[in-house]
Amino acid sequence: MTKQTSHIIESSLLDLLEEEHFLPDLQEEKRVKAFSSLKAILSTPNKMQKSFLRVALESGEVVRIPAYRTQHNDTLGPYKGGIRFHESVNEDEVINLAALMTLKNALHEVPFGGGKGGVAINPRQYTTKELYQICKKYVQYFSDILGPDKDIPAPDVGTGQREMDWMMSEYKSIHPGQPYLGSFTGKSVLNGGSLGRQEATGKGVYFSLRYLLHDYIRESHQLNAESRYFNRAQQLAAATQPLRIAIQGFGNVGSVAALEAYQCSFMNNKIVAVSDRNVTLYQADGLNIPALIHFAKGNKGDLPRNPEELAAAGIDAMVMEREAVLYLDLDVLILAALEDQIRDDNVGQVKAKLIVEGANAPITGEADAILSQMGTIVIPDILANAGGVIVSYFEWLQGRETLFYGEDEVFELLLNKMKKTMNTVFPAFFRTQKPLRQICYSHAVMKLSTNLYIQGKLY
């Protein structure tokens, strides 16, 4: 687990320790011991499993590929978390991401615990047949710990509905006659998946921004106008000029969030920059997001990389270095790529007034502290990017009931769920000087601590 996650969990527990009305039955030495137990439980995973998948490549070579599954905490329900295919996957990463899943589910009151998995590969370097074999092997190696009521994986970076379909099929073969529809979420609709699951995370990311800057500020009559952050947020929400937004990452999350902003009728947005693994594209007057999505779909997810490709796609933009998106003069920066993008060595160059974490842990702890000192507002990952796990929960329910929701119904349920959470944490954000991340963590830790106590797990 990263220092940032551990530190904020510990800080949240210290705040709760001093709160007399929280777990009042625990007093004096008994209270101190119980909170020490909470720190130990929440800062470590329940289980960490690692295997080396034996995969025969089409070339005839046999390789061994590191694969992981971490189960952090199941206090609130079965473990839940994505499976990532990326060359950077390692044990520390999946442990931290599993802990963030535990906190995310607690914050949004989704009845799941936190888990995470990963395979240390670059999926672009493998054929479709080889990826199919890797998916099958992953389920075979971890089949004992997976299941609809045990641990329910979903897509993550480098995986999607295709991989979930393959994995569920293998799970079904290994466990004949047992329930299987809820063993994996993020599947294709034809294979028991939920309408709207693919767009859910990106829609939720943009909705968290829109709800803060438009709905909540304009509709709430309880805001403290003396709040440290109120004037800046109010200024952004009331801006007469278009809100300048840039998005790092143009995959499933970033492209959907970009389209949501492009089409939004509530706020005057313009997407001035987007980036992917190759380039940043910049246009001060606003990019043509539908045209960029169309191009990326026909080019293995990549954006245009040079003036010739831009011209062929009919897109007006300037080609810049990949990292340039982080340092532009902006109102809002949405981070929808990978973790550790803003660090202590580059945070001083970040000019955005508000940052939304569409990816998990894209800002390091050191950089987060500096941004807070600068007065930059950060909508944290466990609040902003929960759309995927929320709709995964709906998919899990639909699989159990064999009753499927329409797309509009799914999105309405999603936004109402996120709205309920934001109406819980935003009042505290405007009442205090604490960063929104700390407020979200504290709420999640309080929920987990209460359940651990009443389940008798602190003694």
Rosetta blueprint (number, residue, H / E / L):
1 M L
2 T L
3 K H
4 Q H
5 T H
6 S H
7 H H
8 I H
9 I H
10 E H
11 S H
12 S H
13 L H
14 L H
15 D H
16 L H
17 L H
18 E H
19 E L
20 E L
21 H L
22 F L
23 L L
24 P L
25 D L
26 L L
27 Q L
28 E H
29 E H
30 K H
31 R H
32 V H
33 K H
34 A H
35 F H
36 S H
37 S H
38 L H
39 K H
40 A H
41 I H
42 L H
43 S L
44 T L
45 P L
46 N L
47 K E
48 M E
49 Q E
50 K E
51 S E
52 F E
53 L E
54 R E
55 V E
56 A E
57 L L
58 E L
59 S L
60 G L
61 E L
62 V E
63 V E
64 R E
65 I E
66 P E
67 A E
68 Y E
69 R E
70 T E
71 Q E
72 H E
73 N E
74 D L
75 T L
76 L L
77 G L
78 P L
79 Y E
80 K E
81 G E
82 G E
83 I E
84 R E
85 F E
86 H L
87 E L
88 S L
89 V L
90 N L
91 E H
92 D H
93 E H
94 V H
95 I H
96 N H
97 L H
98 A H
99 A H
100 L H
101 M H
102 T H
103 L H
104 K H
105 N H
106 A H
107 L H
108 H L
109 E L
110 V L
111 P L
112 F L
113 G L
114 G E
115 G E
116 K E
117 G E
118 G E
119 V E
120 A L
121 I L
122 N L
123 P H
124 R H
125 Q H
126 Y L
127 T L
128 T H
129 K H
130 E H
131 L H
132 Y H
133 Q H
134 I H
135 C H
136 K H
137 K H
138 Y H
139 V H
140 Q H
141 Y H
142 F H
143 S L
144 D L
145 I L
146 L L
147 G E
148 P L
149 D L
150 K L
151 D E
152 I E
153 P E
154 A E
155 P E
156 D L
157 V L
158 G L
159 T L
160 G L
161 Q H
162 R H
163 E H
164 M H
165 D H
166 W H
167 M H
168 M H
169 S H
170 E H
171 Y H
172 K H
173 S H
174 I H
175 H L
176 P L
177 G L
178 Q L
179 P L
180 Y L
181 L H
182 G H
183 S H
184 F L
185 T L
186 G L
187 K L
188 S L
189 V H
190 L H
191 N H
192 G L
193 G L
194 S L
195 L L
196 G L
197 R H
198 Q H
199 E H
200 A H
201 T H
202 G H
203 K H
204 G H
205 V H
206 Y H
207 F H
208 S H
209 L H
210 R H
211 Y H
212 L H
213 L H
214 H H
215 D H
216 Y H
217 I H
218 R H
219 E H
220 S L
221 H L
222 Q L
223 L L
224 N L
225 A L
226 E L
227 S L
228 R L
229 Y L
230 F H
231 N H
232 R H
233 A H
234 Q H
235 Q H
236 L H
237 A H
238 A L
239 A L
240 T L
241 Q L
242 P L
243 L E
244 R E
245 I E
246 A E
247 I E
248 Q E
249 G L
250 F L
251 G L
252 N H
253 V H
254 G H
255 S H
256 V H
257 A H
258 A H
259 L H
260 E H
261 A H
262 Y H
263 Q H
264 C L
265 S L
266 F L
267 M L
268 N L
269 N E
270 K E
271 I E
272 V E
273 A E
274 V E
275 S E
276 D L
277 R L
278 N L
279 V L
280 T E
281 L E
282 Y E
283 Q L
284 A L
285 D L
286 G L
287 L L
288 N L
289 I H
290 P H
291 A H
292 L H
293 I H
294 H H
295 F H
296 A H
297 K H
298 G L
299 N L
300 K L
301 G L
302 D L
303 L L
304 P L
305 R L
306 N L
307 P H
308 E H
309 E H
310 L H
311 A H
312 A H
313 A H
314 G L
315 I L
316 D L
317 A L
318 M E
319 V E
320 M E
321 E L
322 R H
323 E H
324 A H
325 V H
326 L H
327 Y H
328 L L
329 D L
330 L L
331 D L
332 V E
333 L E
334 I E
335 L E
336 A L
337 A L
338 L L
339 E L
340 D L
341 Q L
342 I E
343 R L
344 D L
345 D L
346 N L
347 V H
348 G H
349 Q H
350 V L
351 K L
352 A L
353 K L
354 L E
355 I E
356 V E
357 E E
358 G L
359 A L
360 N L
361 A L
362 P L
363 I E
364 T L
365 G H
366 E H
367 A H
368 D H
369 A H
370 I H
371 L H
372 S H
373 Q H
374 M H
375 G L
376 T L
377 I E
378 V E
379 I E
380 P L
381 D H
382 I H
383 L H
384 A H
385 N L
386 A L
387 G H
388 G H
389 V H
390 I H
391 V H
392 S H
393 Y H
394 F H
395 E H
396 W H
397 L H
398 Q H
399 G H
400 R H
401 E H
402 T L
403 L L
404 F L
405 Y L
406 G L
407 E H
408 D H
409 E H
410 V H
411 F H
412 E H
413 L H
414 L H
415 L H
416 N H
417 K H
418 M H
419 K H
420 K H
421 T H
422 M H
423 N H
424 T H
425 V H
426 F H
427 P H
428 A H
429 F H
430 F H
431 R H
432 T L
433 Q L
434 K L
435 P L
436 L H
437 R H
438 Q H
439 I H
440 C H
441 Y H
442 S H
443 H H
444 A H
445 V H
446 M H
447 K H
448 L H
449 S H
450 T H
451 N H
452 L H
453 Y H
454 I H
455 Q L
456 G L
457 K L
458 L L
459 Y L
